[in-house]
Amino acid sequence: MNYEPIVKPPPERMPVTPNLIGYEAVGDAFRWDDIRAELDGLPGGGLNIAYECIDRHLTTDRKDKVAMLWEAKDGRAETYTFAQMAAGSNKAANALRSLGVEKGDRVFVFLERVPELYFTVFGTLKLGAVIGPLFSAFGPDAVRDRLADSEAKVLLTSPDLWARVKDIRADLPRLQHVVILDRRGGGDVPEGTVAWADVFDAQSEEFEIEVTDPEDFAIMHYTSGTTGKPKGAAHVHMAVMGHYATAKYVLDLHDDDVYWCTADPGWVTGTSYGMFGPWSNGATSLVYEGGFAAGHWYSLIEKYRVTVWYTAPTAIRMLMKAGEELPRKRDLSSLRYVCSVGEPLNPEGVLWGQKAFDLPIHDNWWQTETGSILIANYPAMDIRPGSMGRSFPGIEPAIIDDDGNELPPGEEGDLAVRPGWPSMFRTYWNNQELYESRFRNGWYITGDRARRDADGYF
């Protein structure tokens, strides 16, 4: 079915001028060096994701701005300013150092979306160690495979999640510490584990960030493992350039936005755009501990006056099943921009957004391996329903054949990208041969099939 291009959001729902206007002009002038200059960096040319997301705001009027609006499953709410995020992540860095974590060591978090998870992610990065987030729904095999492959030194988890996977401990000789975060309190610490409070509470709120090179490893996300063992895509601190730039120009974050990314931190969207993208731009982010519930999701948007919402096609389909009347019962007028990622968003989903929110839904494309958005529908451009949009400035994607030759518009082939963008993964952990197999004739081969039209929409 053919759909007419539609412009979105409509002018009356765009209270701010989009950060990207004039796609061709921006693309012609775009330089990654200019993006690097918008970040602070560390002395001597260093770069650290945690510093760019949190600590650099302490020297600005954002110091006391709310960084995280957190709501628990039971409705309890907490807020954290950038100064408080810095203090919490400094305490986490000191706690990890007290456990013997050093630069380059791997620290994994297996938690639901609680503030301590975010403190630990940034504390690990400040220490120069490598953070590995795990999806809280994983079972024993998935957790064991990832901890074993990465040779993780520390795992932070909760009593309930540890009870689910505790039998894996004997298979992980390199795992030195299991730290238990008990937010409910009152329970005994399982044998062979350490209480989070015992290693965190007394720590200093001061910490001198380890000087990290842009090419030092920072975070590793394991692919889902649907074909063979999961593979650890390892990213470096330079990736923050991609997170920052795409959150600015694709997610269109402005200083007054309240942003909500529904992705779990166990997946790359939940870190790249649940943490690094918004906070490197100084945005306020909503974090909800609980899972999907259409009515409650709408109540959260209404309560916190969410302006930019980033979710997934699976969630959109479930919202569609819940009907158009449900969102009409809430005041969702704060929303100005809705985006989606994770799999192709069907045209009906794009158009449903207009019916439910008076806003079409903007699809975009990227992968665990790419680290940040590479192709997108931008707020000031026409959407062609069924298309994932046009390439991000500074990114060169193409449709190629089996020999690496570019195909003309309209022909289906392998979606490929010229290597060299900042957030590109640098290896599959312990599997460099597999990593190198993903490149052919000067292209990164994404594994996806696509086509491009004459106007550059993929």
C-alpha positions as CSV (number, residue, x, y, z in Angstrom):
1,M,0.0,0.0,0.0
2,N,1.3,3.5,-0.8
3,Y,1.0,6.3,1.7
4,E,1.3,10.0,1.1
5,P,4.2,11.7,2.9
6,I,3.1,13.5,6.1
7,V,4.8,16.3,7.9
8,K,5.2,16.0,11.6
9,P,4.8,17.1,14.2
10,P,2.2,19.7,13.1
11,P,3.3,23.3,13.6
12,E,0.8,23.8,16.5
13,R,2.6,21.0,18.4
14,M,6.1,22.3,17.9
15,P,6.7,24.9,20.6
16,V,10.4,24.9,19.9
17,T,12.4,25.2,16.6
18,P,13.8,21.8,15.8
19,N,17.6,21.4,16.2
20,L,17.8,20.1,12.7
21,I,16.3,22.3,10.0
22,G,17.5,22.1,6.4
23,Y,18.7,18.5,6.2
24,E,21.0,19.0,3.2
25,A,22.6,22.2,4.6
26,V,23.2,20.5,7.9
27,G,24.6,17.4,6.2
28,D,27.0,19.4,4.0
29,A,28.4,21.4,7.0
30,F,28.4,18.5,9.5
31,R,31.8,17.5,11.0
32,W,32.3,15.1,13.9
33,D,35.1,17.4,15.1
34,D,32.5,20.1,15.7
35,I,30.5,17.7,17.8
36,R,33.6,16.8,19.8
37,A,34.1,20.5,20.4
38,E,30.6,20.8,21.9
39,L,31.7,18.3,24.6
40,D,34.1,19.2,27.4
41,G,36.6,16.3,27.3
42,L,39.2,15.5,29.9
43,P,42.7,17.0,30.3
44,G,45.2,15.8,27.7
45,G,42.6,14.9,25.1
46,G,40.7,12.3,27.2
47,L,37.0,11.6,27.0
48,N,34.7,10.0,29.5
49,I,31.1,9.2,29.1
50,A,30.2,9.8,32.7
51,Y,31.9,13.2,32.8
52,E,30.1,14.3,29.6
53,C,26.7,13.1,30.9
54,I,26.9,14.2,34.5
55,D,29.8,16.1,35.9
56,R,30.3,18.7,33.2
57,H,26.8,20.1,34.0
58,L,28.1,20.9,37.6
59,T,29.9,23.9,36.2
60,T,26.8,25.3,34.6
61,D,23.3,26.4,35.8
62,R,22.2,22.8,35.2
63,K,23.9,21.8,38.5
64,D,20.7,21.9,40.4
65,K,18.4,20.9,37.5
66,V,16.5,17.7,37.8
67,A,18.3,15.0,35.8
68,M,16.1,12.0,36.8
69,L,12.5,11.8,37.7
70,W,12.1,8.3,39.1
71,E,8.9,6.5,39.9
72,A,8.7,3.0,41.5
73,K,6.3,0.3,40.6
74,D,4.3,1.2,43.7
75,G,4.1,4.9,42.8
76,R,6.8,6.2,45.1
77,A,8.7,9.0,43.4
78,E,12.2,10.3,43.8
79,T,14.1,13.1,42.0
80,Y,17.8,13.5,41.5
81,T,19.6,16.7,40.3
82,F,22.7,16.5,38.2
83,A,24.6,17.3,41.4
84,Q,23.0,14.4,43.2
85,M,23.7,12.1,40.3
86,A,27.3,13.1,40.4
87,A,27.4,12.4,44.2
88,G,25.7,9.1,43.8
89,S,28.0,7.9,41.0
90,N,31.0,9.1,42.9
91,K,30.0,7.0,45.9
92,A,29.5,4.0,43.5
93,A,32.9,4.5,42.0
94,N,34.5,4.6,45.4
95,A,32.5,1.5,46.4
96,L,33.7,-0.4,43.4
97,R,37.3,0.7,44.0
98,S,37.0,-0.7,47.6
99,L,36.1,-4.0,46.0
100,G,39.2,-4.0,44.0
101,V,37.8,-2.9,40.6
102,E,40.4,-1.3,38.4
103,K,40.5,0.4,35.0
104,G,39.4,-2.1,32.3
105,D,37.7,-4.6,34.7
106,R,34.1,-5.6,33.9
107,V,31.2,-4.7,36.2
108,F,27.7,-6.0,35.5
109,V,24.4,-4.8,36.8
110,F,21.4,-7.2,36.9
111,L,18.7,-5.0,38.3
112,E,15.3,-3.4,37.6
113,R,15.3,0.3,36.8
114,V,16.2,1.7,40.2
115,P,18.4,4.8,40.8
116,E,21.3,2.7,42.1
117,L,21.6,1.0,38.7
118,Y,22.3,4.4,37.1
119,F,24.7,5.4,39.9
120,T,26.6,2.2,39.3
121,V,26.7,2.6,35.5
122,F,28.3,6.1,35.8
123,G,30.5,5.1,38.7
124,T,31.9,2.2,36.7
125,L,32.6,4.6,33.8
126,K,34.3,7.1,36.1
127,L,36.6,4.4,37.4
128,G,37.6,3.5,33.8
129,A,36.0,0.1,34.1
130,V,33.6,-1.5,31.6
131,I,29.9,-1.6,32.4
132,G,27.7,-4.5,31.3
133,P,23.9,-4.0,31.9
134,L,21.8,-7.1,32.0
135,F,18.0,-7.4,31.2
136,S,16.2,-8.0,34.5
137,A,14.0,-10.7,32.9
138,F,17.0,-12.9,32.1
139,G,17.3,-16.4,33.5
140,P,20.3,-18.3,34.7
141,D,21.7,-19.4,31.4
142,A,21.6,-15.9,29.9
143,V,23.3,-14.3,32.9
144,R,26.0,-17.0,33.2
145,D,26.9,-16.8,29.5
146,R,27.5,-13.1,29.6
147,L,29.4,-13.1,32.9
148,A,31.6,-15.9,31.8
149,D,32.4,-14.5,28.4
150,S,33.2,-11.1,29.8
151,E,35.1,-12.4,32.9
152,A,33.1,-10.0,35.0
153,K,34.7,-9.2,38.4
154,V,31.6,-7.7,40.1
155,L,27.8,-8.3,39.7
156,L,25.3,-5.9,41.3
157,T,21.9,-7.4,41.7
158,S,18.8,-7.7,44.0
159,P,17.7,-10.4,46.4
160,D,14.9,-11.6,44.1
161,L,17.0,-11.6,40.9
162,W,20.0,-13.3,42.7
163,A,17.7,-16.0,44.0
164,R,16.7,-16.7,40.4
165,V,20.3,-17.2,39.2
166,K,22.4,-18.0,42.2
167,D,23.2,-21.5,41.1
168,I,25.5,-20.1,38.4
169,R,28.0,-18.8,40.9
170,A,30.1,-22.1,40.8
171,D,30.5,-21.7,37.0
172,L,32.1,-18.2,37.3
173,P,35.5,-18.4,38.9
174,R,36.4,-14.9,37.8
175,L,33.4,-13.3,39.5
176,Q,34.9,-12.0,42.8
177,H,31.9,-10.1,44.3
178,V,28.2,-10.4,44.1
179,V,26.7,-7.2,45.6
180,I,23.1,-7.3,46.8
181,L,20.9,-4.2,46.7
182,D,17.9,-4.7,48.9
183,R,15.7,-1.6,48.6
184,R,13.0,-3.2,50.7
185,G,15.4,-3.9,53.5
186,G,15.1,-6.4,56.4
187,G,16.4,-9.5,54.6
188,D,19.5,-11.4,55.3
189,V,22.3,-11.1,52.8
190,P,22.7,-14.4,51.0
191,E,25.8,-16.4,51.8
192,G,28.8,-15.4,49.7
193,T,27.5,-12.0,48.8
194,V,28.0,-8.4,50.0
195,A,25.3,-5.9,51.0
196,W,25.2,-2.8,48.8
197,A,24.7,-0.6,51.8
198,D,27.9,-2.0,53.5
199,V,30.1,-1.0,50.5
200,F,28.2,2.2,49.4
201,D,26.7,4.1,52.2
202,A,29.9,5.3,53.9
203,Q,31.8,6.2,50.8
204,S,32.8,9.7,49.9
205,E,30.8,11.8,47.5
206,E,34.1,13.0,46.0
207,F,35.9,11.1,43.2
208,E,38.5,12.0,40.7
209,I,37.5,10.6,37.4
210,E,40.1,8.2,35.9
211,V,41.6,9.7,32.7
212,T,40.2,7.6,29.9
213,D,41.2,7.8,26.3
214,P,38.4,8.1,23.7
215,E,39.3,4.6,22.6
216,D,39.2,3.0,26.0
217,F,36.4,0.4,26.4
218,A,33.4,1.8,28.3
219,I,30.3,-0.4,27.8
220,M,29.4,-3.8,26.4
221,H,26.0,-5.0,25.3
222,Y,25.4,-8.6,24.5
223,T,23.2,-9.4,21.5
224,S,20.1,-11.4,22.2
225,G,21.8,-14.7,21.3
226,T,18.9,-15.8,19.0
227,T,21.5,-17.4,16.7
228,G,24.2,-19.1,18.7
229,K,25.8,-17.7,21.9
230,P,25.2,-14.0,22.7
231,K,28.1,-11.8,21.4
232,G,29.4,-8.9,23.5
233,A,29.5,-5.7,21.3
234,A,32.1,-3.5,23.0
235,H,31.9,0.3,22.7
236,V,34.4,3.0,23.7
237,H,34.1,6.4,25.4
238,M,34.2,8.1,22.0
239,A,30.7,6.7,21.5
240,V,29.3,9.6,23.6
241,M,29.8,11.8,20.6
242,G,27.2,9.8,18.7
243,H,24.9,9.6,21.7
244,Y,25.1,13.4,22.2
245,A,24.7,14.3,18.5
246,T,21.8,12.0,17.7
247,A,19.9,12.9,20.9
248,K,20.3,16.5,19.9
249,Y,19.3,16.2,16.2
250,V,17.1,13.1,16.0
251,L,15.4,13.1,19.4
252,D,15.5,16.9,19.2
253,L,16.2,17.4,22.9
254,H,16.0,20.9,24.2
255,D,16.8,22.3,27.7
256,D,13.2,22.4,28.9
257,D,12.2,19.0,27.7
258,V,11.0,16.1,29.9
259,Y,12.1,13.0,28.1
260,W,11.0,9.4,28.5
261,C,12.7,6.4,27.0
262,T,10.8,3.2,27.8
263,A,13.7,0.8,27.0
264,D,15.2,-1.3,29.7
265,P,18.9,-0.6,30.4
266,G,19.7,-4.2,29.7
267,W,19.3,-3.4,26.0
268,V,21.4,-0.8,24.1
269,T,18.5,1.7,23.7
270,G,18.2,1.9,27.5
271,T,21.7,3.1,27.9
272,S,22.4,5.0,24.7
273,Y,19.1,6.8,24.9
274,G,17.9,6.0,28.4
275,M,21.1,7.6,29.9
276,F,23.9,8.8,27.6
277,G,22.0,10.8,24.9
278,P,19.6,12.7,27.2
279,W,22.0,13.4,30.0
280,S,24.9,14.5,27.7
281,N,22.4,17.1,26.4
282,G,21.4,18.1,30.0
283,A,17.8,16.9,29.6
284,T,15.5,15.8,32.4
285,S,14.6,12.1,32.0
286,L,11.7,10.1,33.4
287,V,12.6,6.6,34.6
288,Y,9.8,4.2,35.5
289,E,10.7,1.0,37.3
290,G,7.6,-0.9,36.2
291,G,6.7,-2.6,32.9
292,F,4.1,-2.0,30.2
293,A,0.6,-0.9,31.2
294,A,-1.2,1.3,28.6
295,G,-3.3,3.3,31.1
296,H,-0.4,3.9,33.5
297,W,2.0,4.9,30.7
298,Y,-0.5,7.6,29.7
299,S,-0.8,8.7,33.3
300,L,3.0,9.1,33.6
301,I,3.1,11.3,30.5
302,E,0.3,13.4,32.0
303,K,1.8,13.6,35.5
304,Y,5.3,14.4,34.5
305,R,4.4,16.5,31.4
306,V,6.6,14.4,29.1
307,T,7.5,16.3,25.9
308,V,9.6,13.7,24.0
309,W,8.8,10.0,24.2
310,Y,11.0,7.2,22.8
311,T,9.5,3.8,22.7
312,A,9.3,0.6,20.6
313,P,7.0,-0.9,17.9
314,T,6.0,-3.7,20.2
315,A,4.8,-1.2,22.8
316,I,3.0,0.8,20.1
317,R,1.2,-2.3,18.9
318,M,0.0,-3.0,22.4
319,L,-1.1,0.7,22.8
320,M,-3.0,0.4,19.5
321,K,-4.8,-2.7,20.9
322,A,-5.8,-0.7,23.9
323,G,-7.6,1.7,21.6
324,E,-7.6,5.4,20.7
325,E,-10.1,6.4,23.5
326,L,-7.7,5.6,26.3
327,P,-5.2,8.3,25.5
328,R,-8.0,10.8,24.9
329,K,-9.0,10.4,28.6
330,R,-5.7,11.9,29.6
331,D,-4.1,15.3,29.1
332,L,-1.2,14.4,26.8
333,S,-0.9,17.9,25.4
334,S,2.7,18.2,26.7
335,L,3.8,15.7,24.0
336,R,5.4,17.3,21.0
337,Y,7.4,14.4,19.6
338,V,7.2,10.6,19.6
339,C,9.9,8.3,18.3
340,S,10.2,4.5,17.9
341,V,13.0,2.0,17.4
342,G,13.7,-1.7,17.8
343,E,12.2,-3.2,14.6
344,P,10.4,-1.7,11.6
345,L,7.4,0.4,12.5
346,N,4.6,-0.4,10.1
347,P,2.8,2.5,8.4
348,E,-0.4,1.8,10.4
349,G,1.6,2.5,13.6
350,V,2.9,5.8,12.2
351,L,-0.6,7.0,11.3
352,W,-2.2,5.7,14.5
353,G,0.0,8.2,16.4
354,Q,-1.8,11.0,14.6
355,K,-5.2,9.6,15.6
356,A,-4.2,8.9,19.3
357,F,-1.9,11.8,20.0
358,D,-2.3,14.2,17.1
359,L,1.3,13.3,16.4
360,P,2.7,10.8,13.9
361,I,5.4,8.4,15.3
362,H,8.9,8.9,13.9
363,D,10.7,5.6,13.2
364,N,14.5,5.3,13.2
365,W,17.1,2.6,12.7
366,W,20.3,1.5,14.4
367,Q,21.7,-1.6,16.1
368,T,23.5,-2.8,19.2
369,E,26.7,-2.7,17.1
370,T,26.2,0.8,15.7
371,G,25.8,2.2,19.2
372,S,23.7,5.2,18.1
373,I,21.0,6.1,15.6
374,L,22.2,6.1,12.0
375,I,19.0,6.5,10.0
376,A,16.0,8.5,11.1
377,N,12.9,10.5,10.5
378,Y,13.5,14.0,11.8
379,P,10.9,16.4,13.3
380,A,11.2,19.0,10.6
381,M,11.1,16.6,7.6
382,D,8.4,14.7,5.9
383,I,7.8,11.1,7.1
384,R,7.2,8.4,4.5
385,P,5.3,5.8,6.4
386,G,7.1,2.5,6.2
387,S,10.5,4.2,5.9
388,M,13.0,4.5,8.6
389,G,14.1,7.8,7.2
390,R,17.3,9.4,5.9
391,S,20.9,8.9,7.1
392,F,22.2,10.9,10.0
393,P,24.7,13.6,9.0
394,G,28.2,12.2,9.0
395,I,26.9,8.7,8.3
396,E,27.3,7.0,4.9
397,P,24.9,4.1,4.5
398,A,24.2,2.3,1.2
399,I,22.4,-0.7,-0.3
400,I,25.0,-3.1,-1.7
401,D,25.1,-6.5,-3.5
402,D,27.0,-9.6,-2.5
403,D,30.2,-8.2,-4.0
404,G,30.0,-4.9,-2.2
405,N,28.8,-2.8,-5.1
406,E,26.2,-0.1,-4.4
407,L,22.8,-0.7,-5.8
408,P,20.6,1.9,-7.5
409,P,17.5,3.4,-5.8
410,G,14.6,0.9,-5.6
411,E,16.7,-2.3,-5.5
412,E,16.8,-4.4,-2.4
413,G,20.1,-5.5,-1.0
414,D,22.3,-5.6,2.1
415,L,22.1,-2.4,4.3
416,A,25.7,-1.4,4.8
417,V,27.5,1.5,6.4
418,R,31.0,3.0,5.9
419,P,33.0,2.4,9.1
420,G,34.4,5.2,11.2
421,W,31.5,6.8,13.1
422,P,32.2,7.4,16.8
423,S,29.7,5.0,18.4
424,M,30.6,2.0,16.2
425,F,31.5,-1.1,18.2
426,R,35.1,-1.9,18.3
427,T,35.0,-5.6,18.8
428,Y,32.9,-8.6,19.8
429,W,34.4,-9.4,23.2
430,N,36.8,-12.4,22.9
431,N,35.8,-12.9,19.2
432,Q,37.8,-10.6,17.0
433,E,37.4,-13.1,14.1
434,L,33.6,-12.8,14.1
435,Y,34.0,-9.0,14.4
436,E,36.1,-8.8,11.3
437,S,33.7,-11.0,9.4
438,R,31.1,-8.2,9.7
439,F,33.1,-6.0,7.3
440,R,33.4,-6.4,3.6
441,N,35.0,-4.3,0.9
442,G,35.1,-1.2,3.1
443,W,31.6,-1.6,4.5
444,Y,30.1,-2.7,7.8
445,I,27.5,-5.3,6.9
446,T,24.5,-4.8,9.2
447,G,22.8,-8.1,8.4
448,D,19.6,-6.2,7.5
449,R,18.0,-6.1,4.1
450,A,16.6,-2.8,2.8
451,R,16.2,-0.5,-0.2
452,R,16.6,3.3,-0.7
453,D,14.4,5.5,-2.8
454,A,15.6,8.3,-5.1
455,D,15.3,10.9,-2.3
456,G,17.5,9.0,0.1
457,Y,14.8,7.5,2.3
458,F,15.7,3.9,3.5
